[in-house]
Amino acid sequence: MTQMKPSATPPPLPPYRGRRVGQVRGGSRSGKSLIASPFSASLLWHAFHRVALERPQDAVVVEAETGRGWAAGELMRESGALAEAIAGWRPEFASVTQVIEGKALTQSSIEATARRGLGPTAGQRVAFCIPNSAAWVCAFLALQRLGIGAVPLDPSLPMDGGARLAAAQLAGAEWLMEIQPGAQSMAAPVLVRTSVISRKRLQTRRMRPVVVKLTSGSTGKPRQIPCTAGNMLADGSNIISTMGIRRDDVNIAVIPLGHSYGLGNLIMPLLMKGTRLVVAREFVPRQIAQWIAAYGVTVLPAVPAIFRALAGLPETRLAPPLRLAISAGAPLSPAIAAGFREAHGVAVHNFYGSSESGGICYDKTGDAPLVQGVAGTPLNGVRVSLSPAGRVVVESHAVALGRRRLSTARVQADAEVSGREHVASPATPRPTGNEEPEGPPRRYTLPDLGAWTEVGELRILGRSTAVANVGGKKVHPAEVERVLRGLEGVGDCWVGVVGRRSAGDDSADPGSSASDTSASDTRLAAAVETVLTRAELERRLGELLPEWKCPKAWLLREQLPRTTRGKLDTAAISRELGAEAGPGGQSAQL
């Protein structure tokens, strides 16, 4: 491991003290803390506070580019100072053109509102847009300390143009927090009031959202997913126990920390166990290999695009400390999995989940990626079944706030009605002191279609998109997509429907459903990552499928458009092909 810059021996952590959030009298702190009492802090903050008390001098966050290590105690002090700045923030520190409540304030109005102390309060939501760094961790901890819902935004959003403010408003955040680049201290935030009107929120710590996830929006319909501390701790416990992530492991963050995948696999092990985290803002594949060797990285959570790039590195073999490679975010093709294992001698384990439900299935052996579509078995603490329509149904304490709760008896009854096997893993108790009472687990039905293999592993068949009606015959795009992915020379693909039935079209099959398309104007369209020609693809596909099931429109690229999360950008692909994305137009994988 490279030598990290030494940190000063941290003094003991300060005791709890403080008044209610936002109470500022006479404009003076009088030497007293402005942050809320520890009873307002979320259980995520308490989990990491316990880690900091046990190992205050352990470097738990390392910035890959500089080698700068941050001890647990140091992170607690920096995040505490940031929490003080947020709690004591007043508009007088903003410029006169600062947009607050949708209006540009004059100097007199700033001074008037400053006297009222209009800062964020417990129960509100604060959005922030920070790249992978110790500053991200400090901002997250500071908001957890104040009992404020954290809304991590995509770090690729531009600073200008209002994109960040629009994303914050979409998530229902009353505030947007910016940490100025190059600032001497992270405890110098700039807070912008959004146009979101504060409304009465759930104020009990058990039910108050501590994190608001945003879906990637690749289908054109981004939405917010509020998660309680219980949801996050349950997901973290399920992932840690199933994947065997240890306190002495070293995680590397080459995926955004604020995405659902990053929160579950990187942030929760850090908060719950103190698992060291190496964070990287930007990188090229060769740098990942260098950092794995330099920092003794043992766990690599990534997306298929990164594994493909690492497999193609010439004369490079990842260092032996790496023991676990995890792929999520998009389907992993057998060719990429086999290529990475051959190049580096490490198996890639499939991980399947969603932002709404957290982790769902995991391949413990590393053999599932070698078979197209196999996601593995349910995580500890997660129950998985199939609906009568074949959609994946998840029941877990990690299922996000607002989803319907069902009893185990109801789930089993549904499984019997569907005629499909109900598979459940044994529940794993969460770490003592980290859990909060949640009652029965929640249930969520994903847009993905699934099936069970003979050995009890879940196989993802595709999305529950509209069924095409080609010449009076029905064909599901997921079926064609699954066959395409199995072809040699195909990296990834997407299949959709071009054209939909118009109102009053009498040529449609009278027995077709409202989601079917008309035979008169419908055809399948396919986008494929490949170097093969269209003629070669049509020939190979024709050997496996009848001619009427084969796509008639094609988009062939060596690399298809992708979102910042590594998923296929189905909205962009659909526009280029003129196809229908349909409901759930992307895989629900994390």
C-alpha positions as CSV (number, residue, x, y, z in Angstrom):
1,M,0.0,0.0,0.0
2,T,1.3,3.4,-0.8
3,Q,2.2,5.7,2.0
4,M,-0.7,8.0,2.8
5,K,-0.1,11.5,4.1
6,P,0.0,11.3,7.9
7,S,-2.8,12.9,9.8
8,A,-2.4,14.6,13.1
9,T,-3.4,12.4,16.1
10,P,-7.1,13.1,16.5
11,P,-8.2,14.3,19.9
12,P,-11.1,12.5,21.6
13,L,-14.5,13.1,20.0
14,P,-16.5,15.9,21.7
15,P,-19.5,15.0,23.8
16,Y,-23.0,15.6,22.6
17,R,-24.3,19.1,23.2
18,G,-26.6,21.5,21.5
19,R,-29.9,23.2,21.0
20,R,-32.6,22.7,18.4
21,V,-31.7,23.1,14.8
22,G,-31.9,26.6,13.5
23,Q,-32.3,28.4,16.8
24,V,-30.0,31.4,16.6
25,R,-30.6,34.1,19.2
26,G,-29.2,37.6,18.7
27,G,-27.1,36.4,15.8
28,S,-24.5,35.0,18.2
29,R,-23.5,31.4,18.9
30,S,-22.3,32.2,22.4
31,G,-20.0,29.3,22.2
32,K,-22.8,26.8,22.1
33,S,-23.5,24.2,19.4
34,L,-26.3,24.9,17.0
35,I,-26.8,21.3,15.9
36,A,-29.7,19.1,17.0
37,S,-29.6,16.8,19.9
38,P,-28.3,13.2,19.3
39,F,-31.9,12.0,19.3
40,S,-32.5,13.9,16.0
41,A,-29.5,12.2,14.3
42,S,-30.3,9.3,12.1
43,L,-29.2,5.8,12.9
44,L,-26.8,5.9,10.0
45,W,-24.9,8.6,11.8
46,H,-25.0,6.7,15.1
47,A,-23.6,3.6,13.3
48,F,-20.5,5.5,12.1
49,H,-20.1,7.3,15.4
50,R,-19.7,3.9,17.0
51,V,-17.0,3.0,14.4
52,A,-15.2,6.4,15.1
53,L,-15.3,5.8,18.9
54,E,-13.8,2.3,18.5
55,R,-11.1,3.2,15.9
56,P,-10.7,7.0,15.7
57,Q,-7.3,6.9,14.1
58,D,-8.0,4.3,11.4
59,A,-7.9,5.8,7.8
60,V,-11.3,4.7,6.6
61,V,-11.5,6.9,3.5
62,V,-8.6,7.4,1.1
63,E,-8.6,9.7,-2.0
64,A,-7.1,7.6,-4.8
65,E,-5.6,10.5,-6.8
66,T,-3.6,12.1,-3.9
67,G,-3.3,9.2,-1.4
68,R,-4.8,11.5,1.3
69,G,-6.2,9.3,4.1
70,W,-9.1,10.4,6.4
71,A,-9.3,8.9,9.8
72,A,-12.8,8.0,11.2
73,G,-12.4,10.6,14.0
74,E,-11.3,13.2,11.5
75,L,-14.3,12.6,9.3
76,M,-16.6,13.0,12.4
77,R,-15.0,16.3,13.3
78,E,-15.2,17.7,9.7
79,S,-18.8,16.5,9.3
80,G,-19.6,18.0,12.7
81,A,-18.2,21.4,11.7
82,L,-20.2,21.2,8.4
83,A,-23.3,20.3,10.4
84,E,-22.7,23.4,12.6
85,A,-22.4,25.5,9.4
86,I,-25.6,24.1,7.9
87,A,-27.5,24.5,11.2
88,G,-26.3,28.1,11.7
89,W,-26.5,29.1,8.1
90,R,-28.2,32.5,7.5
91,P,-29.0,34.2,4.2
92,E,-26.6,37.1,5.0
93,F,-23.8,34.8,3.9
94,A,-25.3,34.5,0.4
95,S,-24.9,37.1,-2.3
96,V,-27.7,39.5,-3.1
97,T,-28.4,37.6,-6.2
98,Q,-28.8,34.3,-4.4
99,V,-32.1,32.7,-5.4
100,I,-34.1,32.0,-2.2
101,E,-37.7,30.9,-2.4
102,G,-37.6,31.6,-6.1
103,K,-36.8,35.3,-5.8
104,A,-33.7,37.4,-6.0
105,L,-33.3,39.1,-2.6
106,T,-32.2,42.7,-2.0
107,Q,-29.6,43.4,0.7
108,S,-32.3,44.7,3.1
109,S,-34.4,41.6,2.6
110,I,-31.3,39.4,3.2
111,E,-30.6,41.2,6.5
112,A,-34.3,40.9,7.5
113,T,-34.4,37.1,6.8
114,A,-31.0,36.6,8.4
115,R,-32.5,37.7,11.7
116,R,-35.1,34.9,11.5
117,G,-32.5,32.2,10.9
118,L,-34.0,30.5,7.9
119,G,-31.7,27.4,7.6
120,P,-32.5,23.8,6.9
121,T,-34.3,22.0,9.8
122,A,-34.8,18.4,10.8
123,G,-37.2,16.6,8.5
124,Q,-36.4,18.7,5.4
125,R,-34.4,17.5,2.4
126,V,-31.1,18.9,1.2
127,A,-29.7,18.0,-2.2
128,F,-25.9,18.0,-2.9
129,C,-23.9,17.3,-6.0
130,I,-20.3,16.3,-5.1
131,P,-18.0,13.8,-6.9
132,N,-16.6,10.8,-5.1
133,S,-14.4,12.2,-2.3
134,A,-14.1,12.6,1.4
135,A,-16.2,15.8,1.0
136,W,-19.1,13.6,-0.2
137,V,-18.8,11.4,2.9
138,C,-18.6,14.5,5.2
139,A,-21.7,16.1,3.5
140,F,-23.7,12.9,3.9
141,L,-22.7,12.5,7.6
142,A,-23.4,16.1,8.4
143,L,-27.0,15.8,7.0
144,Q,-27.5,12.5,9.0
145,R,-26.2,14.3,12.1
146,L,-28.9,16.9,11.7
147,G,-31.8,14.5,10.9
148,I,-32.1,16.0,7.4
149,G,-32.9,13.8,4.4
150,A,-29.8,13.6,2.1
151,V,-30.5,13.8,-1.7
152,P,-27.3,12.8,-3.6
153,L,-27.4,14.2,-7.1
154,D,-25.6,12.8,-10.1
155,P,-22.1,14.3,-10.0
156,S,-22.1,14.7,-13.8
157,L,-24.7,17.4,-13.7
158,P,-23.3,20.7,-15.0
159,M,-22.9,23.5,-12.4
160,D,-24.4,26.1,-14.7
161,G,-27.8,26.1,-16.4
162,G,-30.0,25.2,-13.5
163,A,-29.7,21.4,-14.0
164,R,-28.7,20.8,-10.3
165,L,-31.5,23.0,-9.0
166,A,-34.0,21.3,-11.3
167,A,-32.8,17.8,-10.0
168,A,-33.1,19.0,-6.4
169,Q,-36.7,20.2,-7.0
170,L,-37.5,16.9,-8.7
171,A,-36.4,15.1,-5.5
172,G,-38.6,17.3,-3.4
173,A,-35.6,19.0,-1.7
174,E,-36.1,22.3,-0.1
175,W,-32.4,23.1,-0.3
176,L,-29.4,22.7,-2.6
177,M,-26.0,22.6,-0.9
178,E,-22.8,23.4,-2.8
179,I,-19.3,22.9,-1.4
180,Q,-17.2,25.4,-3.2
181,P,-14.2,23.7,-5.0
182,G,-10.9,24.8,-3.5
183,A,-12.4,25.9,-0.3
184,Q,-10.1,26.0,2.7
185,S,-12.6,24.0,4.7
186,M,-15.5,21.8,3.9
187,A,-17.5,23.6,6.6
188,A,-18.2,26.5,4.2
189,P,-21.3,25.5,2.3
190,V,-23.5,27.6,0.1
191,L,-27.2,26.8,0.5
192,V,-29.7,27.7,-2.2
193,R,-33.4,27.6,-1.4
194,T,-35.4,25.8,-4.1
195,S,-39.0,26.5,-5.2
196,V,-40.2,23.4,-3.3
197,I,-42.6,24.5,-0.6
198,S,-41.9,23.0,2.8
199,R,-44.6,20.7,3.9
200,K,-45.3,18.7,6.9
201,R,-43.2,15.6,6.8
202,L,-43.0,12.5,9.0
203,Q,-41.0,13.7,12.0
204,T,-40.5,10.5,13.9
205,R,-36.9,9.2,13.4
206,R,-38.2,5.7,12.6
207,M,-40.2,6.8,9.6
208,R,-38.3,9.9,8.4
209,P,-36.5,9.4,5.1
210,V,-32.7,9.7,5.6
211,V,-31.8,9.3,1.9
212,V,-33.8,10.1,-1.2
213,K,-32.6,8.1,-4.2
214,L,-33.3,9.3,-7.7
215,T,-33.7,6.8,-10.5
216,S,-31.5,7.3,-13.5
217,G,-34.4,8.5,-15.7
218,S,-33.1,6.6,-18.7
219,T,-36.8,5.8,-19.5
220,G,-37.6,9.5,-19.4
221,K,-39.6,9.2,-16.2
222,P,-37.2,9.9,-13.3
223,R,-38.7,9.7,-9.8
224,Q,-37.7,10.0,-6.1
225,I,-37.4,7.0,-3.8
226,P,-37.4,8.0,-0.1
227,C,-35.6,5.5,2.2
228,T,-35.6,5.3,6.0
229,A,-32.6,4.4,8.1
230,G,-34.3,1.0,8.5
231,N,-34.3,0.5,4.7
232,M,-30.7,1.4,4.4
233,L,-29.5,-0.6,7.4
234,A,-31.4,-3.7,6.2
235,D,-30.0,-3.4,2.7
236,G,-26.5,-2.9,4.1
237,S,-26.8,-5.9,6.4
238,N,-28.2,-8.1,3.6
239,I,-25.3,-7.2,1.3
240,I,-22.5,-7.4,3.9
241,S,-23.6,-10.8,5.2
242,T,-24.3,-12.4,1.8
243,M,-21.2,-11.1,0.0
244,G,-18.9,-11.6,3.0
245,I,-17.7,-8.0,3.2
246,R,-15.3,-7.7,6.2
247,R,-14.1,-4.9,8.3
248,D,-10.5,-5.4,7.0
249,D,-11.6,-5.3,3.4
250,V,-10.8,-2.4,1.1
251,N,-13.5,-1.2,-1.3
252,I,-12.8,1.0,-4.3
253,A,-15.4,3.5,-5.5
254,V,-15.3,3.7,-9.3
255,I,-19.1,4.0,-9.3
256,P,-20.9,7.1,-8.0
257,L,-21.4,7.0,-4.2
258,G,-24.8,8.5,-4.4
259,H,-26.3,5.9,-6.7
260,S,-28.3,3.0,-5.1
261,Y,-25.5,0.6,-6.0
262,G,-22.8,2.8,-4.4
263,L,-24.9,3.5,-1.3
264,G,-25.5,-0.2,-0.6
265,N,-22.1,-1.6,-1.5
266,L,-19.7,1.2,-0.5
267,I,-21.3,3.7,1.9
268,M,-23.2,1.1,4.1
269,P,-20.1,-1.1,4.8
270,L,-18.2,2.1,5.6
271,L,-20.8,3.3,8.1
272,M,-21.7,-0.1,9.6
273,K,-18.3,-1.8,9.8
274,G,-15.7,0.8,9.1
275,T,-14.7,-1.0,5.9
276,R,-12.0,1.2,4.2
277,L,-13.1,3.0,1.1
278,V,-10.8,4.2,-1.7
279,V,-12.6,7.0,-3.6
280,A,-11.8,8.1,-7.2
281,R,-13.3,11.2,-8.9
282,E,-12.3,10.4,-12.4
283,F,-10.2,7.6,-13.9
284,V,-9.1,5.5,-16.9
285,P,-9.1,1.7,-16.7
286,R,-5.3,1.5,-16.2
287,Q,-5.5,3.7,-13.1
288,I,-8.0,1.3,-11.5
289,A,-5.4,-1.5,-11.9
290,Q,-2.7,0.8,-10.4
291,W,-4.9,1.8,-7.4
292,I,-5.9,-1.9,-6.7
293,A,-2.2,-2.7,-6.3
294,A,-1.2,0.5,-4.5
295,Y,-4.0,0.5,-1.9
296,G,-4.5,-3.2,-1.4
297,V,-8.0,-3.2,-2.8
298,T,-9.8,-6.5,-2.1
299,V,-13.4,-5.7,-3.3
300,L,-14.2,-4.1,-6.7
301,P,-17.9,-3.2,-7.3
302,A,-18.3,-2.0,-10.9
303,V,-20.5,-2.1,-14.0
304,P,-20.0,-4.3,-17.1
305,A,-18.4,-1.5,-19.1
306,I,-15.6,-1.2,-16.5
307,F,-15.0,-5.0,-16.5
308,R,-14.9,-5.0,-20.3
309,A,-12.3,-2.3,-20.2
310,L,-10.2,-4.0,-17.6
311,A,-10.3,-7.3,-19.4
312,G,-8.9,-5.6,-22.5
313,L,-5.9,-4.0,-20.8
314,P,-2.7,-5.3,-22.5
315,E,-0.1,-6.9,-20.4
316,T,-1.9,-6.1,-17.1
317,R,-3.0,-8.4,-14.4
318,L,-4.8,-7.2,-11.3
319,A,-2.9,-7.6,-8.0
320,P,-3.6,-10.6,-5.9
321,P,-5.2,-8.7,-2.9
322,L,-8.3,-8.4,-5.1
323,R,-10.6,-11.3,-4.0
324,L,-14.1,-10.1,-5.0
325,A,-15.4,-8.5,-8.2
326,I,-19.1,-7.6,-8.3
327,S,-21.0,-6.5,-11.4
328,A,-24.4,-4.7,-11.3
329,G,-26.1,-1.8,-13.0
330,A,-26.6,-3.6,-16.3
331,P,-26.7,-7.2,-17.6
332,L,-23.2,-8.8,-17.7
333,S,-22.6,-10.8,-20.9
334,P,-20.9,-14.2,-20.6
335,A,-18.2,-12.9,-23.0
336,I,-17.2,-10.1,-20.6
337,A,-17.3,-12.3,-17.6
338,A,-15.1,-15.0,-19.2
339,G,-12.7,-12.4,-20.6
340,F,-12.2,-10.8,-17.2
341,R,-11.7,-14.1,-15.5
342,E,-9.2,-15.2,-18.1
343,A,-7.2,-11.9,-18.0
344,H,-7.1,-11.5,-14.2
345,G,-7.9,-14.9,-12.6
346,V,-10.9,-13.4,-10.6
347,A,-14.5,-14.4,-11.1
348,V,-17.1,-11.7,-11.5
349,H,-20.2,-12.2,-9.3
350,N,-23.5,-11.0,-10.6
351,F,-25.5,-8.7,-8.3
352,Y,-29.1,-7.9,-9.1
353,G,-31.3,-5.3,-7.4
354,S,-33.3,-2.1,-7.8
355,S,-33.3,1.4,-6.3
356,E,-36.8,0.7,-4.9
357,S,-35.9,-2.6,-3.2
358,G,-32.2,-2.6,-2.6
359,G,-30.2,-5.8,-3.3
360,I,-32.2,-8.8,-4.5
361,C,-30.1,-11.6,-5.8
362,Y,-26.3,-12.4,-5.8
363,D,-24.2,-15.1,-7.4
364,K,-22.0,-16.5,-4.6
365,T,-20.0,-18.9,-6.9
366,G,-19.1,-16.5,-9.7
367,D,-20.4,-19.0,-12.3
368,A,-23.8,-17.3,-13.0
369,P,-22.4,-14.6,-15.3
370,L,-21.2,-17.4,-17.6
371,V,-24.8,-18.2,-18.3
372,Q,-26.8,-15.4,-19.9
373,G,-29.4,-13.7,-17.6
374,V,-28.7,-15.7,-14.4
375,A,-28.7,-13.3,-11.4
376,G,-28.0,-15.8,-8.6
377,T,-30.0,-16.6,-5.4
378,P,-31.8,-14.2,-3.1
379,L,-29.7,-12.2,-0.6
380,N,-29.9,-13.1,3.1
381,G,-33.1,-11.4,4.5
382,V,-34.7,-11.2,1.0
383,R,-37.7,-13.2,-0.3
384,V,-38.2,-13.4,-4.0
385,S,-41.2,-14.8,-5.9
386,L,-42.8,-14.5,-9.3
387,S,-46.2,-12.9,-10.0
388,P,-48.8,-14.6,-12.1
389,A,-47.6,-12.5,-15.0
390,G,-44.0,-13.7,-14.4
391,R,-42.7,-10.4,-12.9
392,V,-40.1,-10.5,-10.1
393,V,-41.6,-9.7,-6.7
394,V,-39.4,-8.8,-3.8
395,E,-40.2,-8.8,0.0
396,S,-37.6,-7.3,2.4
397,H,-37.1,-4.7,5.1
398,A,-34.9,-2.9,2.5
399,V,-37.9,-2.2,0.2
400,A,-38.2,1.6,0.2
401,L,-40.7,3.8,2.1
402,G,-44.2,4.0,0.7
403,R,-44.4,0.4,-0.7
404,R,-47.2,-1.8,0.5
405,R,-46.6,-4.2,3.3
406,L,-47.9,-7.8,3.0
407,S,-47.8,-10.7,5.4
408,T,-45.7,-13.8,4.7
409,A,-48.9,-15.8,4.5
410,R,-50.2,-13.5,1.7
411,V,-46.9,-13.8,-0.2
412,Q,-47.0,-17.6,0.0
413,A,-50.7,-17.6,-1.1
414,D,-49.8,-15.5,-4.1
415,A,-47.0,-17.9,-5.0
416,E,-49.4,-20.9,-4.9
417,V,-51.9,-19.1,-7.1
418,S,-49.2,-18.2,-9.6
419,G,-48.0,-21.9,-9.8
420,R,-44.4,-20.8,-9.4
421,E,-41.9,-21.7,-6.8
422,H,-41.6,-19.3,-3.9
423,V,-37.9,-19.0,-3.0
424,A,-36.8,-17.4,0.3
425,S,-33.5,-17.1,1.9
426,P,-33.2,-17.4,5.7
427,A,-33.6,-14.1,7.4
428,T,-30.3,-12.7,8.8
429,P,-30.5,-10.6,12.0
430,R,-29.1,-7.1,11.6
431,P,-26.2,-5.9,13.8
432,T,-27.3,-5.2,17.3
433,G,-27.8,-1.5,17.9
434,N,-28.1,-0.6,14.2
435,E,-31.6,-1.7,13.6
436,E,-34.9,0.1,14.2
437,P,-38.4,-1.4,14.5
438,E,-39.8,-1.9,11.0
439,G,-42.7,-4.4,11.5
440,P,-43.5,-6.6,8.5
441,P,-41.3,-6.3,5.5
442,R,-42.5,-4.4,2.4
443,R,-43.2,-5.8,-1.0
444,Y,-42.4,-4.5,-4.4
445,T,-43.1,-5.8,-7.9
446,L,-40.4,-5.0,-10.5
447,P,-40.9,-4.5,-14.2
448,D,-38.5,-7.4,-15.0
449,L,-39.7,-10.8,-16.0
450,G,-38.0,-13.8,-14.4
451,A,-37.9,-17.6,-14.2
452,W,-36.2,-20.1,-11.8
453,T,-33.5,-22.4,-12.9
454,E,-33.3,-26.0,-11.9
455,V,-30.8,-25.1,-9.1
456,G,-33.0,-22.3,-7.7
457,E,-31.3,-19.3,-9.2
458,L,-33.3,-16.4,-10.7
459,R,-32.9,-15.8,-14.4
460,I,-33.9,-12.5,-15.8
461,L,-35.8,-12.9,-19.0
462,G,-36.2,-9.2,-19.9
463,R,-38.6,-6.3,-19.2
464,S,-42.3,-6.4,-19.1
465,T,-42.7,-4.1,-22.1
466,A,-45.6,-4.0,-24.5
467,V,-46.1,-7.2,-26.5
468,A,-45.8,-6.8,-30.3
469,N,-48.4,-8.2,-32.6
470,V,-46.6,-9.1,-35.9
471,G,-48.9,-10.4,-38.5
472,G,-51.4,-11.4,-35.9
473,K,-48.7,-13.3,-33.9
474,K,-47.6,-12.0,-30.5
475,V,-43.9,-11.7,-29.7
476,H,-42.3,-10.3,-26.6
477,P,-39.2,-8.1,-27.2
478,A,-37.5,-9.7,-24.1
479,E,-37.5,-13.0,-25.9
480,V,-35.6,-11.7,-28.8
481,E,-33.3,-9.7,-26.6
482,R,-32.4,-12.8,-24.6
483,V,-31.5,-14.7,-27.8
484,L,-29.4,-11.8,-29.1
485,R,-27.4,-11.6,-25.9
486,G,-26.5,-15.2,-26.2
487,L,-24.9,-14.8,-29.7
488,E,-21.1,-14.8,-29.8
489,G,-19.8,-11.3,-30.7
490,V,-22.7,-9.5,-29.0
491,G,-21.8,-7.4,-26.0
492,D,-25.1,-5.9,-25.0
493,C,-28.4,-5.2,-26.8
494,W,-31.9,-3.7,-26.5
495,V,-35.0,-4.7,-28.4
496,G,-38.2,-2.5,-28.7
497,V,-41.3,-2.0,-30.8
498,V,-41.6,0.4,-33.7
499,G,-45.1,1.8,-34.1
500,R,-48.2,1.3,-32.0
501,R,-51.9,0.7,-32.9
502,S,-53.8,3.9,-33.7
503,A,-57.2,4.5,-32.3
504,G,-60.0,2.9,-34.4
505,D,-57.6,0.6,-36.2
506,D,-59.8,-2.3,-37.3
507,S,-57.0,-4.4,-38.7
508,A,-55.7,-5.3,-35.3
509,D,-56.3,-8.8,-33.9
510,P,-59.6,-8.6,-32.1
511,G,-58.3,-10.8,-29.3
512,S,-55.2,-8.6,-28.6
513,S,-54.9,-6.6,-25.4
514,A,-54.5,-2.9,-25.0
515,S,-50.7,-3.3,-24.7
516,D,-50.4,-5.2,-28.0
517,T,-49.4,-3.4,-31.2
518,S,-51.1,-3.6,-34.5
519,A,-50.0,-6.1,-37.2
520,S,-50.4,-3.4,-39.9
521,D,-47.7,-1.0,-38.6
522,T,-45.6,-2.9,-36.1
523,R,-42.1,-4.3,-36.2
524,L,-39.3,-5.0,-33.8
525,A,-36.2,-2.8,-33.6
526,A,-32.9,-3.8,-32.1
527,A,-29.8,-1.9,-30.9
528,V,-26.7,-4.1,-30.5
529,E,-23.2,-3.6,-29.3
530,T,-21.2,-5.6,-31.8
531,V,-18.6,-5.5,-34.6
532,L,-20.7,-8.0,-36.6
533,T,-22.6,-6.9,-39.7
534,R,-26.3,-6.7,-39.9
535,A,-26.3,-9.6,-42.4
536,E,-24.3,-11.8,-40.1
537,L,-26.6,-11.0,-37.1
538,E,-29.8,-11.7,-39.1
539,R,-28.3,-15.0,-40.3
540,R,-27.4,-16.2,-36.8
541,L,-30.7,-15.0,-35.3
542,G,-32.6,-16.7,-38.1
543,E,-31.1,-20.0,-37.1
544,L,-32.6,-19.6,-33.6
545,L,-35.9,-17.8,-34.2
546,P,-38.6,-17.8,-36.8
547,E,-38.4,-15.0,-39.4
548,W,-41.4,-13.0,-38.1
549,K,-39.7,-12.7,-34.7
550,C,-36.5,-11.1,-36.1
551,P,-36.1,-7.3,-35.8
552,K,-36.6,-5.3,-39.0
553,A,-34.8,-2.1,-37.8
554,W,-31.2,-2.2,-36.5
555,L,-28.8,0.1,-34.7
556,L,-25.3,-1.4,-34.7
557,R,-22.5,0.2,-32.7
558,E,-19.3,-0.9,-31.0
559,Q,-20.6,1.0,-28.0
560,L,-24.2,2.0,-27.5
561,P,-25.2,5.2,-25.6
562,R,-25.1,4.7,-21.8
563,T,-26.2,6.7,-18.7
564,T,-23.7,7.7,-16.0
565,R,-24.8,4.6,-14.1
566,G,-23.5,2.3,-16.9
567,K,-26.9,1.3,-18.1
568,L,-28.0,1.4,-21.7
569,D,-29.6,4.8,-22.4
570,T,-32.9,3.4,-23.7
571,A,-34.5,6.8,-24.1
572,A,-31.7,7.9,-26.5
573,I,-31.7,4.5,-28.3
574,S,-35.5,4.6,-28.7
575,R,-35.4,8.1,-30.2
576,E,-32.8,7.0,-32.7
577,L,-34.7,3.9,-33.7
578,G,-38.1,5.5,-33.5
579,A,-39.1,2.7,-31.1
580,E,-41.3,2.4,-28.0
581,A,-39.3,2.2,-24.7
582,G,-42.4,0.8,-23.0
583,P,-42.9,0.6,-19.2
584,G,-39.8,-0.2,-17.3
585,G,-37.7,0.5,-20.4
586,Q,-34.5,-0.5,-18.7
587,S,-33.4,-3.4,-16.6
588,A,-34.2,-2.8,-12.9
589,Q,-30.7,-3.9,-11.9
590,L,-28.9,-1.5,-9.6
